[in-house]
């Protein structure tokens, strides 16, 4: 299957991406990994991206999509993949759709992990790192900073939910609970989406 995983910071995307991808026997692909691989490997795209990052600028959508498209064209992703952290905007989603069409593929399902904002703040602001043997809260995990990050997500990425719903691809998952419980809900939604491809089930509508 070809799946996109959506969700705000603190929803558990990274954890669920690895587990679900393992169950589906497809690679879990994150934009962070793609950026690091291109920059470290000093690819042409990586060098272009590094120039923007070194200048403190955002990497343009076209460049990001180009790196993602190259990764999705690799042999291990031909039978399927799970994208974590991409797309982040509707413009990126449109470009991803076009890139997949060029590869002769399309998305099967978009899973959105849904968590109440207060719970997200609790999860993120509860994280600590150890410095000189003492637990310290990171600046970007302070409650006021977390709420700002969530506001940025609502403004830039949350509109993808409606866009993918119109495409008939969206399935929303309650991401509160034990890890295996959330995984079960996600796999259940993917099973419905897979059955729909065979014409034996309805659209993976929001749950």
Secondary structure, DSSP 8 states (H G I E B T S, - for coil): -EEEEEE-TTS-HHHHHHHHHHHHTSEEEEHHHHHHHHHHTT-HHHHHHHHHHHTT----HHHHHHHHHHHHTSGGGTT-EEEES---SHHHHHHHHHHHHHHT----EEEEEE--HHHHHHHHHT--EEETTEEE--GGGSHHHHHHHHHHHHHHTTHHHHHHHHTT-EEEEE--S-HHHHHHHHHHHHHHHHHHHTTSS------
